[in-house]
Amino acid sequence: MSEQLPSAASASRTKEIKAQAASWLARANAGHWNEEHQAQLDTWLAESYANRATYWRLEAAWAEAAKLSVLRPAVRENKARIWRVVPAAVKIVAAMIVVGLLGAVGANYLLAPGDQSVATGVGGHRFLTLADGSKVELNTDTALRIADDRRTVSLDRGEAFFEIKHNSAHPFVVMVGNHRVTDLGTKFVIRRDAARVEVSLVEGRAEFQQTGAQSPQTALLIPGDVLVATANSVTVVKKPPRELENNLAWRRGVLVFFHTTLADAAQQINRYNAQKIVIADADAARLQINGTFPSNNVKLFGHVAHVVLGVNVQNNGDEIVISR
């Protein structure tokens, strides 16, 4: 069922929510932001749709100025040309971020007893609430199967964020091929591609196990750990909170790039769209871009790349080709 904004919210309540949202946004962008602050903000956002919508609208307005960082690399090369297009480009970015965020809210589904499989299409985004109160958020092109016990799920493809109600007597288990991730009181995200599995631990702990290898490997993950498993190896690296937060920006309908090559950025954008970006040559592929982009707008990404990096952009219908 989808959450509805109250139809008769009082003017005073609306004013109060706006003031709270403005206060949160000011604190978030004033520096000294930590995980405790983020947890408090997440709690406030989760209280109601009105809180989230108001905060996102203010954030988008702030982004109209703050996201000029997207355009900074090109300013040094051609200030006059860039600043002529900044107002329009930034307004488009801000507007599309709002559309992406509101679309990403989607519906919050309470999983019924008969539901065994859940999936999203390309560009899809879906929320689930399991019977025990655990929450699962599915990213683009993701398929999930739920066992009868409701404490075991299988991620067949794609990416999902898990916020689990811990039960030591009945641990929550995610099967990903021949890998098992067991909740130990946890928020984590798992991404399954054709040749690799990536587990990022946001909060709490989780145990990773290989179940099909001749010499199974195990790992106990703590916040900041990112585990990557392939057919031949399992590695764990530590990432700072800001990088983990950026990697989870898809939950807000956006993708964050920081010194990201066009090749890598295109690969990320393509996960969310039927129209694909094709990087035509190595010189263009090596160029780097910074900024926050709506995940569902290929044309906007191509436009900004053209304005900022001076690349050629050709729209061929099902493909947007970028070249030097």
C-alpha positions in Angstrom: 0.0 0.0 0.0 1.2 3.5 -0.7 1.6 6.2 1.9 -0.5 9.2 1.4 0.2 12.8 2.5 -2.4 14.0 5.0 -5.2 15.7 3.1 -5.9 18.4 5.7 -2.6 19.3 7.2 -2.9 22.5 9.1 -1.0 25.6 8.1 0.9 25.7 11.4 2.0 22.0 11.0 3.2 22.7 7.4 5.2 25.7 8.7 6.7 23.6 11.5 7.7 20.9 9.0 9.3 23.5 6.7 11.3 24.9 9.7 12.5 21.5 10.8 13.5 20.6 7.2 15.4 23.9 6.8 17.2 23.2 10.1 18.2 19.7 9.1 19.4 20.9 5.7 21.5 23.7 7.3 23.1 21.3 9.7 23.8 18.7 7.0 25.7 21.3 4.9 27.4 23.1 7.7 30.1 20.5 8.3 30.8 18.3 11.3 28.1 15.9 10.1 28.5 12.4 11.5 26.7 9.0 11.5 24.7 9.9 14.6 23.4 13.1 12.9 22.5 11.0 9.8 20.7 8.5 11.9 18.6 11.3 13.5 17.8 12.8 10.1 16.8 9.3 8.7 14.5 8.9 11.7 12.8 12.2 11.1 12.5 11.6 7.4 10.9 8.2 8.1 8.2 9.7 10.3 6.1 10.9 7.4 5.9 11.5 3.7 5.4 15.2 4.4 8.8 15.4 6.2 10.6 13.7 3.2 8.9 15.7 0.5 9.5 19.0 2.3 13.1 18.2 2.9 13.7 17.0 -0.7 12.2 20.2 -2.1 14.4 22.4 0.0 17.4 20.2 -0.8 16.7 20.6 -4.5 16.5 24.4 -4.2 19.8 24.3 -2.4 21.2 22.1 -5.1 20.4 24.8 -7.7 23.3 26.7 -6.3 25.5 24.0 -4.6 25.5 21.6 -7.5 27.5 24.2 -9.6 30.4 21.9 -8.7 29.2 19.8 -11.6 30.3 22.6 -13.9 33.5 23.7 -12.2 36.1 21.7 -14.3 34.9 23.4 -17.5 34.8 26.9 -16.0 38.5 27.0 -16.0 38.6 26.2 -19.7 35.9 28.6 -20.9 34.2 30.7 -18.3 32.1 32.8 -20.6 30.6 29.9 -22.5 29.9 27.9 -19.4 28.3 30.7 -17.3 25.9 31.4 -20.2 24.4 27.9 -19.8 24.7 27.5 -16.0 21.3 28.9 -15.1 19.4 26.6 -17.5 21.5 23.6 -16.9 21.3 23.9 -13.1 17.6 24.4 -13.2 17.2 21.3 -15.3 19.3 19.3 -12.9 17.4 20.5 -9.9 14.0 19.9 -11.5 15.0 16.4 -12.6 16.4 15.6 -9.1 13.0 16.5 -7.6 11.2 14.3 -10.2 13.6 11.5 -9.6 13.3 11.7 -5.8 9.5 11.9 -5.8 9.3 9.0 -8.2 11.7 7.0 -6.2 9.5 7.2 -3.1 7.2 4.7 -4.9 5.0 2.5 -2.8 5.8 0.8 0.5 4.5 -2.7 0.2 3.7 -4.9 3.1 4.6 -8.4 1.9 1.5 -10.6 2.0 1.8 -14.3 2.9 1.2 -15.4 -0.7 4.0 -13.2 -2.1 7.1 -15.3 -2.9 8.9 -13.3 -5.6 9.4 -9.5 -6.1 11.2 -7.8 -8.9 11.8 -4.3 -10.4 12.4 -3.5 -14.1 15.2 -1.3 -15.5 14.9 2.0 -13.6 12.5 0.5 -11.0 12.6 1.1 -7.3 10.5 -0.7 -4.7 10.1 -0.9 -0.9 9.1 -4.0 1.0 8.1 -4.4 4.6 8.3 -8.0 5.8 6.0 -9.6 8.5 8.7 -9.1 11.2 9.1 -5.4 10.4 12.3 -5.9 8.4 12.6 -3.6 5.4 14.0 -4.3 2.0 14.6 -1.7 -0.7 15.1 -2.9 -4.3 17.1 -1.0 -6.8 16.9 -1.1 -10.6 16.5 -4.5 -12.4 16.4 -6.5 -9.2 14.8 -9.9 -8.5 14.3 -11.3 -4.9 12.7 -14.5 -3.7 11.3 -14.9 -0.2 11.2 -18.3 1.5 8.2 -19.5 3.5 9.9 -18.8 6.8 10.2 -15.0 5.9 13.7 -15.0 7.3 15.5 -16.2 4.3 15.6 -14.5 0.9 17.5 -15.1 -2.3 18.9 -12.2 -4.4 18.8 -13.5 -8.0 20.0 -10.3 -9.6 20.5 -6.6 -9.0 20.9 -4.7 -5.8 18.9 -4.4 -2.5 19.3 -2.5 0.8 18.3 -4.4 3.9 17.3 -3.0 7.3 16.7 -6.1 9.4 14.9 -6.6 12.7 17.4 -8.8 14.5 16.3 -12.1 16.0 19.2 -14.2 17.4 16.9 -17.2 17.6 15.9 -16.9 13.9 18.7 -15.1 12.0 17.9 -13.3 8.7 19.8 -14.9 5.8 20.3 -13.6 2.3 21.4 -16.2 -0.3 23.3 -14.8 -3.3 24.3 -17.7 -5.5 26.7 -19.8 -3.5 27.2 -17.1 -0.9 25.3 -16.5 2.3 25.0 -13.2 4.3 23.7 -13.6 7.8 22.3 -10.6 9.7 23.7 -9.9 13.2 21.7 -6.8 13.7 22.4 -5.0 10.5 21.8 -2.5 7.7 23.6 -3.6 4.6 23.4 -3.5 0.8 24.1 -6.4 -1.6 24.7 -6.1 -5.3 24.8 -9.1 -7.6 26.3 -8.8 -11.0 27.1 -11.5 -13.5 30.6 -12.2 -12.2 30.7 -10.7 -8.7 28.9 -10.1 -5.4 29.4 -6.9 -3.4 28.3 -6.5 0.2 28.5 -3.1 1.9 28.0 -3.0 5.7 26.3 0.2 6.8 25.4 -0.5 10.4 25.7 -3.4 12.9 27.4 -6.7 11.8 27.0 -9.4 9.3 28.6 -12.7 8.5 29.6 -13.7 5.0 30.1 -17.3 3.9 30.9 -19.1 0.7 28.8 -22.2 0.6 29.8 -23.9 -2.7 33.6 -23.6 -2.8 36.0 -26.4 -2.0 37.7 -24.1 0.5 34.9 -21.9 1.8 35.8 -18.5 3.1 34.0 -16.6 5.8 34.2 -12.9 6.9 32.7 -10.9 9.8 31.7 -7.5 8.4 31.5 -4.3 10.5 30.4 -0.8 9.4 32.4 0.5 6.5 33.5 -2.9 5.2 32.9 -3.6 1.6 33.3 -7.2 0.5 33.7 -8.3 -3.1 33.4 -12.0 -4.0 34.2 -13.5 -7.4 34.6 -17.0 -8.5 38.2 -17.0 -7.4 38.6 -14.5 -4.6 37.0 -12.7 -1.6 38.4 -9.3 -0.6 37.3 -6.9 2.1 38.2 -3.2 2.1 37.3 -0.3 4.4 35.5 2.7 2.9 34.7 6.0 4.6 31.1 6.9 5.5 30.8 9.6 2.9 31.8 7.1 0.1 29.3 4.6 1.4 26.6 7.3 1.5 27.4 8.3 -2.1 27.2 4.7 -3.2 23.7 4.5 -1.7 22.5 7.7 -3.4 20.3 5.5 -5.6 17.9 5.3 -2.7 17.2 9.0 -3.3 16.9 8.6 -7.1 20.3 10.1 -7.8 23.9 9.0 -8.6 26.9 10.8 -7.2 30.1 11.0 -9.2 33.4 12.2 -7.7 36.4 12.2 -10.1 34.6 9.4 -11.9 35.6 8.6 -15.4 33.0 8.9 -18.1 33.3 5.2 -18.8 32.4 4.3 -15.2 29.7 7.0 -15.0 28.2 5.7 -18.2 28.2 2.2 -16.8 26.3 3.3 -13.8 23.8 5.5 -15.7 23.1 2.6 -18.1 21.9 0.4 -15.2 18.9 2.6 -14.8 17.8 3.4 -18.4 16.7 1.6 -21.6 18.5 4.3 -23.6 22.2 3.6 -23.2 25.3 5.8 -23.2 28.1 4.7 -25.4 31.6 6.1 -24.9 33.1 5.9 -28.4 36.8 6.4 -27.8 39.4 5.9 -25.1 40.1 9.7 -24.8 36.5 10.4 -23.9 36.4 7.4 -21.6 39.3 8.7 -19.4 37.7 12.1 -18.8 36.4 12.7 -15.3 33.2 14.2 -14.1 31.9 15.3 -10.7 28.4 16.0 -9.5 25.0 14.6 -8.6 22.7 13.4 -11.4 19.2 12.0 -11.5 19.6 8.3 -12.3 16.7 8.3 -14.8 17.8 11.1 -17.3 20.4 10.0 -19.9 19.8 13.1 -22.0 20.6 15.4 -19.2 23.8 13.6 -18.4 24.9 13.9 -22.0 24.0 17.6 -22.1 26.1 18.3 -19.0 29.0 16.2 -20.3 28.9 18.3 -23.5 28.8 21.6 -21.7 31.3 20.7 -19.0 33.9 18.5 -20.8 33.4 19.8 -24.3 32.7 16.3 -25.7 30.6 15.5 -28.7 27.2 14.1 -28.0 25.0 12.4 -30.6 21.5 11.1 -29.9 20.9 8.0 -32.0 17.6 7.0 -30.4 18.3 4.0 -28.4 21.9 5.2 -27.7 23.6 8.5 -26.9 27.2 8.4 -28.2 29.8 10.5 -26.5 33.2 11.1 -28.2 36.1 13.4 -27.9 
